[in-house]
Amino acid sequence: MPFLRILNIPTFEKNELLSFLDIVLVIVSSAGLLHGVLFAFYLSVFKKKKTLTNLLLGWILVFMAFRIGKSVMLNFGNDLEPVFIFVGLAFLLLIGPLLRWYVIGMTRSNFKLPKYYVLEFVPFALVFIASLFVTKEWYENSKLVIIVFSSGLIFIYLHFIFYIVFAWRIMKFTKKQYQKELQTKSQKAVFNWLRLVIIGFVAIWVSYVLNLLDETVPYVVGPIVYSIIIYFLSYKAFQLKATDLDGNVFKVNDNNLLFNEISSLIIDNKLYREPDVSLTKLSKMIGKSTQLTSSVINQYAKQNFNDFINYYRIQDAKKLLSNVESDIYTISSIAFDTGFSSLSSFNSAFKKFEGMTPSRYRKGQA
């Protein structure tokens, strides 16, 4: 039975000397464990930007290390004290609430822990205190141990997956409030990061649950899966600069309204058709500095000013090139009608957005 293995009730005699494969597995699983602790230490101590979210992530990694460490010792060690087994499992009851707060902190500006946050630690406190009273004699001889242990496991893993799902729903709810085309680069980075973190925890949860349900899944799979995930997440954290971000990227400001005003002028009023339109001219029209105007366009359109203007010019040009009734117009006239000041700039812009010349595009529509 899987529970017998987890309970460390021996079903066979273990060799005192570890095999070469065992040594490799110990190194792999322990390396990820150490990496997670070091990453947590970096977030809590060496990271210049001290934020609540980085602290929460650090604590998640530390408590996860306790849980994974218990698995490593249980798999490769003999006669592990029962108290360590139960305490190791108890730490999962801390990770769920911390994950929920972390996701909230990454999606809400000026986040602070709620006053009632201690109440979410009650399940952990109860299981942790109960674990301290587990004796080896009761653990090895009591007929109730399997019932108590299996009931505890079911509660702990349901508690963990409940918080994972809760965290996912918080992230999705926030994402729905921000249309994809209006998300800033930082906001997109936060959503991508949180998606990877939550999926990573789901993978860890599944690896342990499969171990409980099917004896053919080695118990060491959990620590190995964790090691792979923690290395991957560490890489993505620096790639997405997730440790430099928090919920303040969702802070309400006037940039969104400003971009709507810019879009109205450029798109609705077809300002892009004017050959002399420039960043300076647009900035004067909206009464803002060229630096702010350029920054807002980069932030929301994900393009620089020239590409932003040329994109809509090209969309108009494509309609004209596709229209049979427009065959009487030359490509040069279409270029000038859509706002380009020269045929060469039109050809360059068209090829940049469509990957072909205007003449080739027109032939393809015939």
C-alpha positions in Angstrom: 0.0 0.0 0.0 1.3 3.6 -0.8 0.4 4.7 2.7 2.7 2.1 4.2 5.6 3.5 2.3 4.7 7.1 3.3 4.2 6.0 6.9 7.7 4.5 6.8 6.3 1.1 7.9 8.9 -1.2 6.4 7.7 -3.8 3.9 11.3 -4.9 3.0 14.8 -4.5 4.3 16.7 -1.6 2.8 20.3 -1.8 1.9 22.5 0.3 4.2 24.5 1.5 1.3 22.8 3.8 -1.2 23.0 2.7 -4.9 24.5 5.0 -7.5 21.0 5.9 -8.7 20.0 6.8 -5.2 23.0 9.1 -4.9 22.1 10.8 -8.1 18.4 11.2 -7.0 19.6 12.6 -3.6 21.8 15.2 -5.4 19.1 16.2 -7.9 16.3 16.6 -5.3 18.5 18.3 -2.7 20.0 20.7 -5.2 16.5 22.1 -6.0 15.8 22.3 -2.3 19.0 24.3 -1.7 18.4 26.5 -4.7 14.9 27.3 -3.4 16.2 28.3 0.0 19.0 30.4 -1.5 16.4 32.2 -3.8 14.3 32.9 -0.7 17.3 34.3 1.1 18.1 36.5 -1.9 14.5 37.9 -1.9 14.4 38.5 1.8 18.0 39.8 2.4 19.9 40.8 -0.7 17.1 42.1 -2.9 17.3 45.9 -2.9 13.6 46.4 -3.5 12.1 45.1 -0.3 8.4 44.4 -0.9 5.7 42.4 0.8 5.3 40.2 -2.3 9.0 39.2 -2.3 8.8 38.4 1.4 5.8 36.3 0.9 7.4 34.4 -2.0 10.5 33.9 0.1 8.4 32.4 2.9 6.6 30.1 0.4 10.0 28.8 -0.7 11.3 28.3 2.8 8.2 26.4 4.0 8.2 24.4 0.7 11.8 23.5 1.6 10.6 22.0 4.9 8.0 19.9 3.1 10.3 18.7 0.3 13.1 18.1 2.8 10.9 15.8 4.7 10.3 13.8 1.5 14.0 13.5 0.7 14.8 12.3 4.3 11.9 9.9 4.2 12.8 8.4 0.9 16.5 8.0 1.6 16.8 7.8 5.3 16.0 5.0 7.8 14.0 5.3 11.0 12.9 8.9 10.5 11.2 10.1 13.6 7.4 10.3 13.2 7.3 13.8 14.4 9.3 15.0 11.4 6.9 13.3 9.0 3.8 15.0 10.5 5.5 18.4 10.9 6.7 18.3 7.3 3.2 17.6 6.1 1.8 20.4 8.3 3.9 23.0 6.4 1.7 22.6 3.3 -1.1 24.2 5.4 1.0 27.4 5.5 1.9 27.5 1.8 -1.7 27.7 0.6 -2.6 31.0 2.4 0.8 32.5 1.6 0.2 31.7 -2.1 -3.2 33.4 -2.0 -1.8 36.5 -0.4 1.2 36.6 -2.8 -1.2 36.5 -5.8 -3.3 39.3 -4.3 -0.2 41.3 -3.6 0.9 40.9 -7.2 -2.4 42.0 -8.6 -3.5 44.8 -6.2 -1.8 48.1 -5.5 -0.7 49.0 -1.9 -1.6 45.5 -0.7 -1.4 44.8 3.0 -2.1 41.7 4.9 -5.6 41.6 6.2 -6.1 41.9 10.0 -7.7 38.4 10.1 -4.8 36.7 8.3 -3.7 34.8 11.4 -7.0 32.9 11.3 -5.8 31.2 8.1 -2.9 29.7 10.0 -5.2 27.9 12.4 -5.3 24.6 10.5 -1.5 24.6 10.4 -1.3 25.5 14.1 -3.6 22.6 15.1 -1.8 20.0 12.9 1.6 21.2 14.0 0.8 21.1 17.7 -0.8 17.7 17.3 2.3 16.4 15.5 4.4 17.2 18.5 2.5 14.6 20.5 3.1 11.8 18.0 5.2 9.2 19.7 7.2 6.4 17.9 5.4 3.8 20.0 1.9 5.0 18.9 3.1 5.4 15.4 4.4 1.9 15.1 1.8 0.0 17.1 -1.5 1.8 17.0 -4.2 0.5 14.8 -5.5 4.0 14.3 -2.3 5.4 12.7 -3.3 4.6 9.1 -6.8 6.1 9.6 -5.5 9.2 11.3 -2.6 9.6 8.8 -4.7 9.1 5.7 -7.5 11.4 7.0 -4.8 14.1 7.6 -3.3 13.6 4.2 -6.7 14.0 2.5 -7.4 17.2 4.4 -3.9 18.7 3.8 -3.9 18.1 0.1 -7.5 19.3 -0.4 -6.6 22.4 1.6 -3.6 23.0 -0.6 -5.5 22.5 -3.9 -8.3 24.7 -2.6 -5.9 27.6 -2.2 -4.2 26.9 -5.5 -7.6 27.2 -7.3 -8.4 30.2 -5.2 -5.2 31.9 -6.3 -5.9 31.1 -9.9 -9.4 32.6 -9.7 -8.0 35.8 -8.2 -5.5 36.1 -11.0 -8.1 35.4 -13.7 -10.5 37.8 -12.2 -7.9 40.6 -12.3 -7.0 39.7 -15.8 -10.6 40.1 -17.0 -10.6 43.7 -15.7 -7.8 44.6 -18.0 -8.3 44.1 -21.7 -5.4 42.4 -23.4 -4.7 45.2 -25.8 -4.6 47.7 -23.0 -2.3 45.8 -20.6 1.0 47.3 -20.0 4.2 45.3 -20.4 4.6 45.1 -16.6 1.0 43.9 -16.2 1.5 41.2 -18.8 4.7 40.1 -17.1 2.8 39.8 -13.8 0.1 37.7 -15.4 2.6 35.5 -17.2 4.6 35.0 -14.0 1.6 34.2 -11.8 0.3 31.7 -14.4 3.7 29.9 -14.3 3.9 29.9 -10.5 0.4 28.5 -10.1 0.9 25.8 -12.8 4.1 24.9 -11.0 2.3 24.3 -7.7 -0.3 22.3 -9.5 2.4 20.0 -10.9 3.9 19.6 -7.4 0.5 18.8 -6.0 -0.2 16.2 -8.7 3.1 14.5 -8.3 2.4 13.9 -4.6 -1.2 12.9 -5.0 -0.2 10.4 -7.7 2.3 9.0 -5.3 -0.5 8.5 -2.8 -2.9 6.9 -5.3 -0.5 4.7 -7.2 2.4 2.8 -5.6 4.2 2.6 -8.9 5.0 6.3 -8.7 8.3 6.7 -6.7 8.1 8.9 -3.7 11.2 10.8 -4.8 9.3 12.1 -7.9 7.8 14.9 -5.7 11.2 16.4 -4.8 12.6 16.0 -8.3 9.5 17.7 -9.8 10.0 20.5 -7.3 13.7 20.9 -8.2 12.9 21.2 -11.9 10.1 23.7 -11.3 12.1 25.9 -8.9 15.0 26.1 -11.4 12.6 27.0 -14.2 10.7 29.6 -12.1 14.0 31.2 -10.9 15.0 31.6 -14.6 11.5 33.1 -15.5 11.5 35.4 -12.5 14.7 37.1 -13.7 13.6 37.0 -17.4 10.2 38.6 -16.6 11.8 40.8 -13.8 9.0 39.5 -11.6 10.9 40.2 -8.4 10.9 43.9 -9.4 7.2 44.0 -9.8 4.2 44.0 -7.5 0.5 45.1 -7.5 1.5 48.7 -8.0 1.7 48.1 -11.7 -2.1 47.9 -11.5 -2.3 51.3 -9.8 -5.0 53.4 -11.4 -3.5 56.5 -13.2 -4.4 58.8 -16.1 -2.3 57.0 -18.7 -5.1 54.7 -19.7 -7.4 57.7 -20.3 -4.6 59.5 -22.1 -4.1 56.5 -24.5 -7.8 56.5 -25.2 -7.6 60.2 -26.1 -4.6 59.5 -28.4 -6.3 56.5 -30.0 -9.4 58.7 -30.7 -7.3 61.3 -32.4 -5.2 58.9 -34.4 -7.8 56.3 -35.3 -11.3 57.8 -35.1 -10.3 61.2 -36.5 -7.9 59.5 -38.9 -5.0 61.8 -37.9 -2.7 59.1 -39.3 -3.6 60.1 -42.8 -1.9 63.5 -42.4 1.6 63.3 -43.9 3.0 65.9 -41.4 1.7 64.1 -38.3 4.5 63.9 -35.7 5.0 63.1 -32.1 5.5 66.8 -31.4 2.3 67.8 -33.2 0.3 65.0 -31.4 1.8 66.0 -28.0 0.8 69.7 -28.5 -2.8 68.6 -29.5 -3.3 66.7 -26.2 -1.3 69.2 -24.1 1.4 66.7 -22.9 5.1 66.3 -23.3 6.6 64.3 -26.1 8.2 62.0 -23.6 4.9 61.2 -21.9 3.1 60.8 -25.2 5.8 58.4 -26.5 5.8 56.5 -23.2 2.1 56.0 -23.2 2.0 54.8 -26.8 4.9 52.3 -26.1 3.2 51.1 -22.9 -0.3 50.4 -24.3 0.2 50.0 -28.1 3.5 48.0 -27.7 4.8 50.1 -30.6 6.8 53.2 -31.1 5.1 56.3 -32.5 6.1 55.7 -36.1 5.0 52.1 -36.1 1.7 53.1 -34.4 0.9 55.6 -37.1 2.1 53.4 -40.0 0.1 50.4 -38.8 -3.2 52.2 -39.4 -2.0 53.6 -42.7 -1.1 50.1 -43.9 -4.6 48.8 -42.8 -6.2 51.5 -45.1 -3.8 50.7 -47.9 -4.6 47.0 -47.7 -8.3 47.8 -48.1 -7.6 49.9 -51.2 -5.3 47.4 -52.7 -7.9 44.6 -52.2 -10.7 46.7 -53.7 -11.3 45.8 -57.3 -12.7 49.3 -58.0 -9.5 50.8 -56.8 -7.4 49.1 -59.5 -7.4 52.4 -61.4 -5.3 53.9 -58.6 -1.6 53.5 -58.7 0.3 52.3 -55.7 1.9 55.7 -55.4 -1.5 57.4 -55.2 -2.6 54.9 -52.5 0.6 55.6 -50.6 0.0 59.4 -50.6 -3.7 59.0 -49.8 -3.0 57.0 -46.7 -0.6 59.5 -45.3 2.9 58.4 -46.5 5.1 61.2 -47.8 7.1 59.0 -50.2 6.7 55.7 -52.1 9.8 54.3 -50.6 8.6 54.8 -47.0 5.3 53.2 -48.0 7.0 50.1 -49.4 9.3 49.8 -46.4 6.4 50.1 -43.9 4.2 47.7 -45.9 6.9 45.1 -46.1 7.6 45.4 -42.4 3.9 44.7 -41.4 2.9 42.3 -44.2 6.1 40.7 -45.2 5.7 41.6 -48.9 5.6 44.5 -51.2 2.3 46.4 -52.0 2.4 45.3 -55.6 2.7 41.6 -54.6 -0.1 42.0 -52.1 -2.4 43.5 -54.8 -1.6 40.6 -57.2 -2.4 38.1 -54.5 -5.9 39.7 -54.0 -6.7 39.6 -57.7 
